[in-house]
Amino acid sequence: MKQREVTDKHHTTWTCVQAYAGVDSAAATAATERSAAADGGVTVVCTPTGGAQTVRLELASDWNDALSDEELTAAIANG
């Protein structure tokens, strides 16, 4: 499972992973397919350190490689 950590301007570190990634089962595969956005995007869950709330984002399927840290933290802030 690929995960990515970013730190925002408030010094909160966020760990982001694609929903259901790394779970190897038929149910997880079906859930991944159902959670994919109509435009081919995927659900990404970002969990913070500290008191902030977990954020669910709909991002492009190549989010882990294509988004800069600044773009990912902006998506989290707007999430």
All heavy atoms as a GROMACS GRO file, in nm:
protein
  568
    1MET      N    1   0.084  -0.117   0.000
    1MET     CA    2   0.000   0.000   0.000
    1MET      C    3   0.089   0.124   0.000
    1MET      O    4   0.173   0.140   0.088
    1MET     CB    5  -0.090  -0.003   0.123
    1MET     CG    6  -0.158   0.127   0.151
    1MET     SD    7  -0.274   0.128   0.290
    1MET     CE    8  -0.191   0.040   0.417
    2LYS      N    9   0.068   0.210  -0.098
    2LYS     CA   10   0.143   0.335  -0.102
    2LYS      C   11   0.074   0.436  -0.013
    2LYS      O   12  -0.047   0.448  -0.013
    2LYS     CB   13   0.147   0.390  -0.244
    2LYS     CG   14   0.237   0.315  -0.337
    2LYS     CD   15   0.244   0.388  -0.469
    2LYS     CE   16   0.333   0.315  -0.566
    2LYS     NZ   17   0.340   0.384  -0.695
    3GLN      N   18   0.155   0.506   0.063
    3GLN     CA   19   0.101   0.617   0.142
    3GLN      C   20   0.194   0.735   0.125
    3GLN      O   21   0.307   0.721   0.082
    3GLN     CB   22   0.084   0.580   0.288
    3GLN     CG   23   0.212   0.556   0.364
    3GLN     CD   24   0.183   0.520   0.508
    3GLN    OE1   25   0.081   0.461   0.540
    3GLN    NE2   26   0.274   0.552   0.596
    4ARG      N   27   0.143   0.850   0.158
    4ARG     CA   28   0.221   0.971   0.141
    4ARG      C   29   0.195   1.062   0.259
    4ARG      O   30   0.082   1.076   0.304
    4ARG     CB   31   0.178   1.039   0.011
    4ARG     CG   32   0.255   1.162  -0.020
    4ARG     CD   33   0.236   1.198  -0.164
    4ARG     NE   34   0.272   1.336  -0.186
    4ARG     CZ   35   0.233   1.406  -0.290
    4ARG    NH1   36   0.156   1.350  -0.382
    4ARG    NH2   37   0.271   1.529  -0.304
    5GLU      N   38   0.302   1.123   0.309
    5GLU     CA   39   0.290   1.219   0.419
    5GLU      C   40   0.322   1.358   0.370
    5GLU      O   41   0.418   1.377   0.295
    5GLU     CB   42   0.384   1.182   0.533
    5GLU     CG   43   0.338   1.061   0.610
    5GLU     CD   44   0.420   1.038   0.737
    5GLU    OE1   45   0.518   1.111   0.762
    5GLU    OE2   46   0.385   0.945   0.810
    6VAL      N   47   0.241   1.454   0.412
    6VAL     CA   48   0.265   1.595   0.384
    6VAL      C   49   0.239   1.673   0.511
    6VAL      O   50   0.162   1.630   0.597
    6VAL     CB   51   0.176   1.650   0.269
    6VAL    CG1   52   0.212   1.587   0.136
    6VAL    CG2   53   0.029   1.629   0.299
    7THR      N   54   0.304   1.787   0.523
    7THR     CA   55   0.284   1.874   0.638
    7THR      C   56   0.230   2.007   0.588
    7THR      O   57   0.286   2.067   0.496
    7THR     CB   58   0.416   1.896   0.714
    7THR    OG1   59   0.465   1.767   0.756
    7THR    CG2   60   0.396   1.983   0.837
    8ASP      N   61   0.121   2.052   0.651
    8ASP     CA   62   0.058   2.177   0.607
    8ASP      C   63   0.119   2.298   0.679
    8ASP      O   64   0.210   2.283   0.762
    8ASP     CB   65  -0.093   2.171   0.623
    8ASP     CG   66  -0.140   2.162   0.768
    8ASP    OD1   67  -0.062   2.192   0.861
    8ASP    OD2   68  -0.257   2.125   0.789
    9LYS      N   69   0.068   2.415   0.648
    9LYS     CA   70   0.123   2.538   0.704
    9LYS      C   71   0.099   2.551   0.854
    9LYS      O   72   0.161   2.634   0.920
    9LYS     CB   73   0.066   2.660   0.630
    9LYS     CG   74  -0.083   2.679   0.646
    9LYS     CD   75  -0.131   2.798   0.567
    9LYS     CE   76  -0.282   2.812   0.580
    9LYS     NZ   77  -0.330   2.925   0.501
   10HIS      N   78   0.010   2.468   0.909
   10HIS     CA   79  -0.016   2.469   1.053
   10HIS      C   80   0.068   2.364   1.125
   10HIS      O   81   0.045   2.335   1.242
   10HIS     CB   82  -0.165   2.445   1.080
   10HIS     CG   83  -0.254   2.544   1.014
   10HIS    ND1   84  -0.259   2.677   1.050
   10HIS    CD2   85  -0.340   2.531   0.909
   10HIS    CE1   86  -0.345   2.740   0.973
   10HIS    NE2   87  -0.395   2.653   0.886
   11HIS      N   88   0.162   2.304   1.053
   11HIS     CA   89   0.253   2.201   1.105
   11HIS      C   90   0.181   2.072   1.142
   11HIS      O   91   0.229   1.996   1.225
   11HIS     CB   92   0.334   2.254   1.222
   11HIS     CG   93   0.410   2.378   1.188
   11HIS    ND1   94   0.520   2.378   1.105
   11HIS    CD2   95   0.389   2.507   1.222
   11HIS    CE1   96   0.563   2.502   1.091
   11HIS    NE2   97   0.485   2.582   1.160
   12THR      N   98   0.066   2.048   1.080
   12THR     CA   99  -0.004   1.921   1.096
   12THR      C  100   0.048   1.828   0.988
   12THR      O  101   0.051   1.863   0.870
   12THR     CB  102  -0.156   1.938   1.080
   12THR    OG1  103  -0.201   2.029   1.181
   12THR    CG2  104  -0.229   1.806   1.093
   13THR      N  105   0.090   1.708   1.028
   13THR     CA  106   0.136   1.608   0.931
   13THR      C  107   0.018   1.519   0.897
   13THR      O  108  -0.050   1.468   0.985
   13THR     CB  109   0.251   1.525   0.988
   13THR    OG1  110   0.360   1.614   1.017
   13THR    CG2  111   0.297   1.419   0.890
   14TRP      N  112  -0.006   1.502   0.767
   14TRP     CA  113  -0.116   1.422   0.716
   14TRP      C  114  -0.059   1.298   0.647
   14TRP      O  115   0.033   1.309   0.566
   14TRP     CB  116  -0.195   1.501   0.613
   14TRP     CG  117  -0.263   1.621   0.670
   14TRP    CD1  118  -0.208   1.744   0.690
   14TRP    CD2  119  -0.398   1.630   0.715
   14TRP    NE1  120  -0.301   1.829   0.745
   14TRP    CE2  121  -0.418   1.761   0.761
   14TRP    CE3  122  -0.504   1.539   0.720
   14TRP    CZ2  123  -0.540   1.804   0.812
   14TRP    CZ3  124  -0.625   1.582   0.770
   14TRP    CH2  125  -0.642   1.712   0.815
   15THR      N  126  -0.115   1.182   0.678
   15THR     CA  127  -0.080   1.059   0.609
   15THR      C  128  -0.198   1.024   0.519
   15THR      O  129  -0.310   1.005   0.567
   15THR     CB  130  -0.055   0.945   0.709
   15THR    OG1  131   0.051   0.985   0.797
   15THR    CG2  132  -0.015   0.817   0.638
   16CYS      N  133  -0.172   1.018   0.388
   16CYS     CA  134  -0.277   0.996   0.289
   16CYS      C  135  -0.258   0.861   0.221
   16CYS      O  136  -0.147   0.827   0.181
   16CYS     CB  137  -0.275   1.106   0.184
   16CYS     SG  138  -0.302   1.271   0.254
   17VAL      N  139  -0.367   0.786   0.208
   17VAL     CA  140  -0.366   0.658   0.139
   17VAL      C  141  -0.494   0.646   0.057
   17VAL      O  142  -0.597   0.702   0.092
   17VAL     CB  143  -0.358   0.537   0.235
   17VAL    CG1  144  -0.228   0.535   0.312
   17VAL    CG2  145  -0.475   0.533   0.329
   18GLN      N  146  -0.485   0.572  -0.053
   18GLN     CA  147  -0.604   0.544  -0.132
   18GLN      C  148  -0.691   0.447  -0.056
   18GLN      O  149  -0.642   0.348  -0.002
   18GLN     CB  150  -0.566   0.487  -0.268
   18GLN     CG  151  -0.684   0.464  -0.357
   18GLN     CD  152  -0.644   0.418  -0.495
   18GLN    OE1  153  -0.537   0.452  -0.542
   18GLN    NE2  154  -0.729   0.340  -0.558
   19ALA      N  155  -0.820   0.475  -0.049
   19ALA     CA  156  -0.913   0.388   0.022
   19ALA      C  157  -0.907   0.247  -0.034
   19ALA      O  158  -0.907   0.229  -0.156
   19ALA     CB  159  -1.054   0.444   0.012
   20TYR      N  160  -0.899   0.150   0.053
   20TYR     CA  161  -0.897   0.007   0.023
   20TYR      C  162  -0.768  -0.040  -0.043
   20TYR      O  163  -0.756  -0.157  -0.076
   20TYR     CB  164  -1.016  -0.034  -0.065
   20TYR     CG  165  -1.148   0.014  -0.012
   20TYR    CD1  166  -1.220   0.113  -0.079
   20TYR    CD2  167  -1.200  -0.036   0.106
   20TYR    CE1  168  -1.340   0.159  -0.029
   20TYR    CE2  169  -1.321   0.010   0.157
   20TYR     CZ  170  -1.391   0.108   0.087
   20TYR     OH  171  -1.510   0.153   0.137
   21ALA      N  172  -0.671   0.047  -0.065
   21ALA     CA  173  -0.545   0.005  -0.128
   21ALA      C  174  -0.472  -0.089  -0.034
   21ALA      O  175  -0.468  -0.069   0.087
   21ALA     CB  176  -0.458   0.126  -0.159
   22GLY      N  177  -0.413  -0.192  -0.089
   22GLY     CA  178  -0.334  -0.284  -0.010
   22GLY      C  179  -0.412  -0.396   0.056
   22GLY      O  180  -0.353  -0.485   0.115
   23VAL      N  181  -0.543  -0.392   0.046
   23VAL     CA  182  -0.625  -0.498   0.102
   23VAL      C  183  -0.650  -0.598  -0.011
   23VAL      O  184  -0.709  -0.565  -0.112
   23VAL     CB  185  -0.759  -0.444   0.157
   23VAL    CG1  186  -0.843  -0.557   0.213
   23VAL    CG2  187  -0.733  -0.338   0.263
   24ASP      N  188  -0.603  -0.718   0.008
   24ASP     CA  189  -0.608  -0.818  -0.099
   24ASP      C  190  -0.723  -0.915  -0.075
   24ASP      O  191  -0.705  -1.020  -0.014
   24ASP     CB  192  -0.475  -0.892  -0.107
   24ASP     CG  193  -0.464  -0.978  -0.231
   24ASP    OD1  194  -0.536  -0.949  -0.329
   24ASP    OD2  195  -0.385  -1.074  -0.230
   25SER      N  196  -0.842  -0.877  -0.121
   25SER     CA  197  -0.957  -0.966  -0.111
   25SER      C  198  -1.058  -0.926  -0.217
   25SER      O  199  -1.054  -0.815  -0.271
   25SER     CB  200  -1.021  -0.957   0.028
   25SER     OG  201  -1.088  -0.834   0.044
   26ALA      N  202  -1.148  -1.015  -0.246
   26ALA     CA  203  -1.252  -0.986  -0.345
   26ALA      C  204  -1.340  -0.871  -0.298
   26ALA      O  205  -1.381  -0.786  -0.377
   26ALA     CB  206  -1.336  -1.111  -0.370
   27ALA      N  207  -1.371  -0.867  -0.168
   27ALA     CA  208  -1.454  -0.759  -0.115
   27ALA      C  209  -1.385  -0.624  -0.130
   27ALA      O  210  -1.448  -0.525  -0.163
   27ALA     CB  211  -1.488  -0.785   0.031
   28ALA      N  212  -1.254  -0.620  -0.105
   28ALA     CA  213  -1.179  -0.494  -0.119
   28ALA      C  214  -1.174  -0.450  -0.264
   28ALA      O  215  -1.187  -0.331  -0.294
   28ALA     CB  216  -1.038  -0.510  -0.063
   29THR      N  217  -1.158  -0.544  -0.355
   29THR     CA  218  -1.158  -0.512  -0.498
   29THR      C  219  -1.292  -0.453  -0.539
   29THR      O  220  -1.298  -0.352  -0.609
   29THR     CB  221  -1.125  -0.637  -0.582
   29THR    OG1  222  -0.996  -0.684  -0.543
   29THR    CG2  223  -1.126  -0.606  -0.730
   30ALA      N  224  -1.400  -0.514  -0.494
   30ALA     CA  225  -1.534  -0.464  -0.526
   30ALA      C  226  -1.556  -0.326  -0.465
   30ALA      O  227  -1.611  -0.237  -0.529
   30ALA     CB  228  -1.640  -0.562  -0.477
   31ALA      N  229  -1.511  -0.306  -0.342
   31ALA     CA  230  -1.526  -0.176  -0.275
   31ALA      C  231  -1.446  -0.069  -0.347
   31ALA      O  232  -1.492   0.044  -0.362
   31ALA     CB  233  -1.483  -0.186  -0.129
   32THR      N  234  -1.327  -0.102  -0.393
   32THR     CA  235  -1.244  -0.008  -0.467
   32THR      C  236  -1.314   0.034  -0.596
   32THR      O  237  -1.318   0.152  -0.630
   32THR     CB  238  -1.106  -0.069  -0.500
   32THR    OG1  239  -1.042  -0.101  -0.377
   32THR    CG2  240  -1.019   0.026  -0.580
   33GLU      N  241  -1.371  -0.062  -0.666
   33GLU     CA  242  -1.443  -0.031  -0.790
   33GLU      C  243  -1.564   0.057  -0.763
   33GLU      O  244  -1.591   0.151  -0.837
   33GLU     CB  245  -1.484  -0.160  -0.860
   33GLU     CG  246  -1.366  -0.236  -0.918
   33GLU     CD  247  -1.403  -0.374  -0.969
   33GLU    OE1  248  -1.523  -0.410  -0.966
   33GLU    OE2  249  -1.312  -0.446  -1.012
   34ARG      N  250  -1.638   0.028  -0.656
   34ARG     CA  251  -1.756   0.109  -0.623
   34ARG      C  252  -1.718   0.248  -0.576
   34ARG      O  253  -1.795   0.343  -0.594
   34ARG     CB  254  -1.840   0.038  -0.517
   34ARG     CG  255  -1.921  -0.077  -0.570
   34ARG     CD  256  -2.029  -0.120  -0.472
   34ARG     NE  257  -1.976  -0.160  -0.343
   34ARG     CZ  258  -1.934  -0.282  -0.314
   34ARG    NH1  259  -1.938  -0.377  -0.404
   34ARG    NH2  260  -1.888  -0.311  -0.194
   35SER      N  261  -1.601   0.265  -0.515
   35SER     CA  262  -1.562   0.394  -0.463
   35SER      C  263  -1.495   0.483  -0.567
   35SER      O  264  -1.472   0.600  -0.543
   35SER     CB  265  -1.469   0.379  -0.341
   35SER     OG  266  -1.344   0.328  -0.381
   36ALA      N  267  -1.463   0.428  -0.684
   36ALA     CA  268  -1.401   0.508  -0.790
   36ALA      C  269  -1.503   0.609  -0.841
   36ALA      O  270  -1.620   0.579  -0.859
   36ALA     CB  271  -1.354   0.418  -0.903
   37ALA      N  272  -1.457   0.729  -0.864
   37ALA     CA  273  -1.543   0.836  -0.914
   37ALA      C  274  -1.575   0.811  -1.061
   37ALA      O  275  -1.501   0.741  -1.132
   37ALA     CB  276  -1.474   0.971  -0.897
   38ALA      N  277  -1.682   0.871  -1.109
   38ALA     CA  278  -1.724   0.852  -1.248
   38ALA      C  279  -1.618   0.899  -1.346
   38ALA      O  280  -1.606   0.847  -1.456
   38ALA     CB  281  -1.855   0.928  -1.271
   39ASP      N  282  -1.537   0.997  -1.306
   39ASP     CA  283  -1.434   1.050  -1.395
   39ASP      C  284  -1.302   0.974  -1.383
   39ASP      O  285  -1.200   1.017  -1.436
   39ASP     CB  286  -1.412   1.198  -1.368
   39ASP     CG  287  -1.362   1.226  -1.228
   39ASP    OD1  288  -1.345   1.131  -1.148
   39ASP    OD2  289  -1.338   1.344  -1.196
   40GLY      N  290  -1.303   0.860  -1.316
   40GLY     CA  291  -1.182   0.780  -1.302
   40GLY      C  292  -1.100   0.814  -1.180
   40GLY      O  293  -0.994   0.758  -1.159
   41GLY      N  294  -1.148   0.906  -1.098
   41GLY     CA  295  -1.078   0.942  -0.976
   41GLY      C  296  -1.090   0.834  -0.870
   41GLY      O  297  -1.160   0.735  -0.888
   42VAL      N  298  -1.020   0.854  -0.761
   42VAL     CA  299  -1.022   0.758  -0.651
   42VAL      C  300  -1.045   0.831  -0.519
   42VAL      O  301  -1.021   0.951  -0.509
   42VAL     CB  302  -0.890   0.678  -0.643
   42VAL    CG1  303  -0.872   0.590  -0.766
   42VAL    CG2  304  -0.771   0.770  -0.626
   43THR      N  305  -1.090   0.757  -0.420
   43THR     CA  306  -1.106   0.811  -0.286
   43THR      C  307  -0.974   0.798  -0.211
   43THR      O  308  -0.915   0.691  -0.208
   43THR     CB  309  -1.217   0.738  -0.209
   43THR    OG1  310  -1.340   0.751  -0.282
   43THR    CG2  311  -1.234   0.794  -0.069
   44VAL      N  312  -0.930   0.909  -0.154
   44VAL     CA  313  -0.807   0.913  -0.075
   44VAL      C  314  -0.843   0.960   0.066
   44VAL      O  315  -0.916   1.058   0.082
   44VAL     CB  316  -0.702   1.008  -0.139
   44VAL    CG1  317  -0.579   1.019  -0.052
   44VAL    CG2  318  -0.665   0.959  -0.279
   45VAL      N  319  -0.795   0.889   0.165
   45VAL     CA  320  -0.821   0.924   0.305
   45VAL      C  321  -0.693   0.979   0.365
   45VAL      O  322  -0.588   0.915   0.359
   45VAL     CB  323  -0.869   0.801   0.385
   45VAL    CG1  324  -0.893   0.837   0.530
   45VAL    CG2  325  -0.994   0.741   0.322
   46CYS      N  326  -0.703   1.101   0.422
   46CYS     CA  327  -0.588   1.166   0.484
   46CYS      C  328  -0.615   1.180   0.633
   46CYS      O  329  -0.714   1.241   0.674
   46CYS     CB  330  -0.564   1.303   0.420
   46CYS     SG  331  -0.520   1.294   0.245
   47THR      N  332  -0.526   1.122   0.712
   47THR     CA  333  -0.539   1.120   0.858
   47THR      C  334  -0.432   1.210   0.918
   47THR      O  335  -0.314   1.197   0.885
   47THR     CB  336  -0.523   0.978   0.911
   47THR    OG1  337  -0.617   0.893   0.843
   47THR    CG2  338  -0.546   0.971   1.059
   48PRO      N  339  -0.472   1.302   1.007
   48PRO     CA  340  -0.378   1.397   1.062
   48PRO      C  341  -0.316   1.352   1.194
   48PRO      O  342  -0.368   1.264   1.261
   48PRO     CB  343  -0.466   1.519   1.088
   48PRO     CG  344  -0.596   1.456   1.132
   48PRO     CD  345  -0.610   1.333   1.045
   49THR      N  346  -0.205   1.416   1.228
   49THR     CA  347  -0.154   1.409   1.364
   49THR      C  348  -0.226   1.520   1.439
   49THR      O  349  -0.273   1.616   1.380
   49THR     CB  350  -0.003   1.435   1.369
   49THR    OG1  351   0.024   1.563   1.312
   49THR    CG2  352   0.074   1.328   1.296
   50GLY      N  353  -0.239   1.509   1.567
   50GLY     CA  354  -0.302   1.616   1.643
   50GLY      C  355  -0.453   1.609   1.640
   50GLY      O  356  -0.511   1.505   1.617
   51GLY      N  357  -0.518   1.724   1.657
   51GLY     CA  358  -0.662   1.728   1.676
   51GLY      C  359  -0.746   1.748   1.553
   51GLY      O  360  -0.868   1.756   1.564
   52ALA      N  361  -0.688   1.757   1.435
   52ALA     CA  362  -0.767   1.779   1.314
   52ALA      C  363  -0.848   1.655   1.279
   52ALA      O  364  -0.820   1.544   1.325
   52ALA     CB  365  -0.676   1.817   1.198
   53GLN      N  366  -0.950   1.673   1.195
   53GLN     CA  367  -1.037   1.564   1.151
   53GLN      C  368  -0.981   1.495   1.028
   53GLN      O  369  -0.922   1.560   0.941
   53GLN     CB  370  -1.176   1.619   1.116
   53GLN     CG  371  -1.252   1.675   1.232
   53GLN     CD  372  -1.315   1.566   1.318
   53GLN    OE1  373  -1.333   1.454   1.272
   53GLN    NE2  374  -1.347   1.599   1.440
   54THR      N  375  -1.002   1.366   1.016
   54THR     CA  376  -0.968   1.291   0.896
   54THR      C  377  -1.047   1.348   0.778
   54THR      O  378  -1.162   1.387   0.794
   54THR     CB  379  -1.000   1.142   0.915
   54THR    OG1  380  -0.914   1.092   1.018
   54THR    CG2  381  -0.978   1.062   0.789
   55VAL      N  382  -0.983   1.351   0.661
   55VAL     CA  383  -1.046   1.407   0.541
   55VAL      C  384  -1.050   1.300   0.433
   55VAL      O  385  -0.952   1.230   0.411
   55VAL     CB  386  -0.964   1.530   0.492
   55VAL    CG1  387  -1.019   1.584   0.363
   55VAL    CG2  388  -0.959   1.638   0.598
   56ARG      N  389  -1.164   1.290   0.365
   56ARG     CA  390  -1.178   1.202   0.248
   56ARG      C  391  -1.181   1.291   0.125
   56ARG      O  392  -1.259   1.384   0.118
   56ARG     CB  393  -1.306   1.119   0.256
   56ARG     CG  394  -1.304   1.016   0.366
   56ARG     CD  395  -1.435   0.940   0.373
   56ARG     NE  396  -1.458   0.856   0.259
   56ARG     CZ  397  -1.418   0.730   0.248
   56ARG    NH1  398  -1.352   0.674   0.346
   56ARG    NH2  399  -1.444   0.659   0.141
   57LEU      N  400  -1.096   1.260   0.029
   57LEU     CA  401  -1.084   1.338  -0.093
   57LEU      C  402  -1.112   1.253  -0.215
   57LEU      O  403  -1.087   1.133  -0.213
   57LEU     CB  404  -0.942   1.396  -0.105
   57LEU     CG  405  -0.889   1.478   0.012
   57LEU    CD1  406  -0.741   1.505  -0.008
   57LEU    CD2  407  -0.968   1.607   0.026
   58GLU      N  408  -1.163   1.315  -0.320
   58GLU     CA  409  -1.174   1.251  -0.451
   58GLU      C  410  -1.066   1.312  -0.537
   58GLU      O  411  -1.069   1.431  -0.568
   58GLU     CB  412  -1.312   1.276  -0.513
   58GLU     CG  413  -1.426   1.213  -0.435
   58GLU     CD  414  -1.420   1.062  -0.428
   58GLU    OE1  415  -1.374   0.999  -0.527
   58GLU    OE2  416  -1.457   1.006  -0.324
   59LEU      N  417  -0.966   1.231  -0.574
   59LEU     CA  418  -0.851   1.280  -0.649
   59LEU      C  419  -0.832   1.196  -0.775
   59LEU      O  420  -0.885   1.086  -0.785
   59LEU     CB  421  -0.725   1.273  -0.562
   59LEU     CG  422  -0.726   1.355  -0.433
   59LEU    CD1  423  -0.600   1.326  -0.353
   59LEU    CD2  424  -0.738   1.504  -0.463
   60ALA      N  425  -0.752   1.247  -0.867
   60ALA     CA  426  -0.717   1.170  -0.986
   60ALA      C  427  -0.643   1.044  -0.944
   60ALA      O  428  -0.575   1.041  -0.841
   60ALA     CB  429  -0.630   1.255  -1.078
   61SER      N  430  -0.656   0.940  -1.023
   61SER     CA  431  -0.597   0.811  -0.986
   61SER      C  432  -0.444   0.816  -0.974
   61SER      O  433  -0.385   0.734  -0.905
   61SER     CB  434  -0.637   0.702  -1.086
   61SER     OG  435  -0.594   0.737  -1.216
   62ASP      N  436  -0.381   0.916  -1.036
   62ASP     CA  437  -0.235   0.929  -1.026
   62ASP      C  438  -0.193   1.032  -0.920
   62ASP      O  439  -0.083   1.086  -0.924
   62ASP     CB  440  -0.175   0.965  -1.162
   62ASP     CG  441  -0.222   1.101  -1.212
   62ASP    OD1  442  -0.318   1.159  -1.154
   62ASP    OD2  443  -0.166   1.149  -1.312
   63TRP      N  444  -0.279   1.056  -0.822
   63TRP     CA  445  -0.257   1.160  -0.721
   63TRP      C  446  -0.123   1.145  -0.651
   63TRP      O  447  -0.057   1.244  -0.621
   63TRP     CB  448  -0.370   1.158  -0.617
   63TRP     CG  449  -0.368   1.036  -0.530
   63TRP    CD1  450  -0.424   0.915  -0.559
   63TRP    CD2  451  -0.303   1.019  -0.404
   63TRP    NE1  452  -0.399   0.825  -0.458
   63TRP    CE2  453  -0.325   0.886  -0.361
   63TRP    CE3  454  -0.229   1.104  -0.322
   63TRP    CZ2  455  -0.276   0.837  -0.241
   63TRP    CZ3  456  -0.180   1.054  -0.202
   63TRP    CH2  457  -0.204   0.923  -0.162
   64ASN      N  458  -0.082   1.023  -0.623
   64ASN     CA  459   0.039   1.002  -0.542
   64ASN      C  460   0.164   1.052  -0.614
   64ASN      O  461   0.258   1.098  -0.551
   64ASN     CB  462   0.052   0.854  -0.505
   64ASN     CG  463   0.138   0.833  -0.383
   64ASN    OD1  464   0.173   0.926  -0.312
   64ASN    ND2  465   0.173   0.710  -0.358
   65ASP      N  466   0.165   1.041  -0.746
   65ASP     CA  467   0.280   1.084  -0.823
   65ASP      C  468   0.262   1.222  -0.885
   65ASP      O  469   0.359   1.296  -0.903
   65ASP     CB  470   0.309   0.983  -0.936
   65ASP     CG  471   0.344   0.845  -0.881
   65ASP    OD1  472   0.418   0.839  -0.781
   65ASP    OD2  473   0.294   0.746  -0.937
   66ALA      N  474   0.139   1.258  -0.919
   66ALA     CA  475   0.116   1.380  -0.996
   66ALA      C  476   0.098   1.506  -0.912
   66ALA      O  477   0.134   1.614  -0.956
   66ALA     CB  478  -0.007   1.362  -1.086
   67LEU      N  479   0.043   1.493  -0.791
   67LEU     CA  480   0.018   1.612  -0.709
   67LEU      C  481   0.143   1.652  -0.631
   67LEU      O  482   0.207   1.568  -0.568
   67LEU     CB  483  -0.095   1.587  -0.609
   67LEU     CG  484  -0.237   1.578  -0.662
   67LEU    CD1  485  -0.334   1.556  -0.547
   67LEU    CD2  486  -0.275   1.702  -0.740
   68SER      N  487   0.173   1.782  -0.633
   68SER     CA  488   0.280   1.832  -0.549
   68SER      C  489   0.232   1.834  -0.404
   68SER      O  490   0.111   1.824  -0.377
   68SER     CB  491   0.320   1.974  -0.593
   68SER     OG  492   0.213   2.064  -0.563
   69ASP      N  493   0.324   1.850  -0.311
   69ASP     CA  494   0.286   1.861  -0.170
   69ASP      C  495   0.191   1.978  -0.149
   69ASP      O  496   0.094   1.968  -0.073
   69ASP     CB  497   0.409   1.877  -0.081
   69ASP     CG  498   0.491   1.750  -0.068
   69ASP    OD1  499   0.446   1.643  -0.117
   69ASP    OD2  500   0.600   1.756  -0.008
   70GLU      N  501   0.217   2.090  -0.217
   70GLU     CA  502   0.132   2.208  -0.203
   70GLU      C  503  -0.009   2.181  -0.255
   70GLU      O  504  -0.108   2.224  -0.194
   70GLU     CB  505   0.194   2.328  -0.277
   70GLU     CG  506   0.324   2.378  -0.216
   70GLU     CD  507   0.446   2.291  -0.252
   70GLU    OE1  508   0.441   2.211  -0.349
   70GLU    OE2  509   0.546   2.302  -0.180
   71GLU      N  510  -0.020   2.110  -0.367
   71GLU     CA  511  -0.152   2.078  -0.422
   71GLU      C  512  -0.227   1.983  -0.330
   71GLU      O  513  -0.348   1.997  -0.311
   71GLU     CB  514  -0.137   2.017  -0.562
   71GLU     CG  515  -0.090   2.116  -0.666
   71GLU     CD  516  -0.052   2.050  -0.798
   71GLU    OE1  517   0.008   1.939  -0.794
   71GLU    OE2  518  -0.080   2.109  -0.902
   72LEU      N  519  -0.156   1.886  -0.272
   72LEU     CA  520  -0.222   1.791  -0.182
   72LEU      C  521  -0.266   1.860  -0.054
   72LEU      O  522  -0.378   1.838  -0.008
   72LEU     CB  523  -0.128   1.673  -0.152
   72LEU     CG  524  -0.187   1.561  -0.067
   72LEU    CD1  525  -0.319   1.508  -0.125
   72LEU    CD2  526  -0.086   1.447  -0.054
   73THR      N  527  -0.183   1.945   0.004
   73THR     CA  528  -0.226   2.015   0.127
   73THR      C  529  -0.340   2.112   0.097
   73THR      O  530  -0.428   2.131   0.181
   73THR     CB  531  -0.109   2.088   0.197
   73THR    OG1  532  -0.046   2.176   0.106
   73THR    CG2  533  -0.008   1.989   0.254
   74ALA      N  534  -0.342   2.172  -0.023
   74ALA     CA  535  -0.456   2.259  -0.060
   74ALA      C  536  -0.584   2.177  -0.072
   74ALA      O  537  -0.690   2.221  -0.027
   74ALA     CB  538  -0.426   2.331  -0.190
   75ALA      N  539  -0.575   2.058  -0.129
   75ALA     CA  540  -0.692   1.970  -0.140
   75ALA      C  541  -0.742   1.930  -0.001
   75ALA      O  542  -0.863   1.928   0.024
   75ALA     CB  543  -0.658   1.847  -0.223
   76ILE      N  544  -0.649   1.903   0.089
   76ILE     CA  545  -0.687   1.868   0.227
   76ILE      C  546  -0.758   1.986   0.293
   76ILE      O  547  -0.861   1.971   0.358
   76ILE     CB  548  -0.564   1.824   0.308
   76ILE    CG1  549  -0.511   1.690   0.256
   76ILE    CG2  550  -0.597   1.815   0.458
   76ILE    CD1  551  -0.373   1.652   0.309
   77ALA      N  552  -0.702   2.106   0.277
   77ALA     CA  553  -0.761   2.226   0.338
   77ALA      C  554  -0.901   2.253   0.285
   77ALA      O  555  -0.988   2.300   0.359
   77ALA     CB  556  -0.671   2.346   0.312
   78ASN      N  557  -0.925   2.220   0.158
   78ASN     CA  558  -1.055   2.244   0.097
   78ASN      C  559  -1.148   2.125   0.109
   78ASN      O  560  -1.264   2.133   0.069
   78ASN     CB  561  -1.038   2.279  -0.052
   78ASN     CG  562  -0.966   2.410  -0.069
   78ASN    OD1  563  -0.985   2.504   0.007
   78ASN    ND2  564  -0.882   2.417  -0.170
   79GLY      N  565  -1.093   2.012   0.162
   79GLY     CA  566  -1.167   1.886   0.167
   79GLY      C  567  -1.279   1.889   0.261
   79GLY      O  568  -1.376   1.831   0.262
   0.00000   0.00000   0.00000
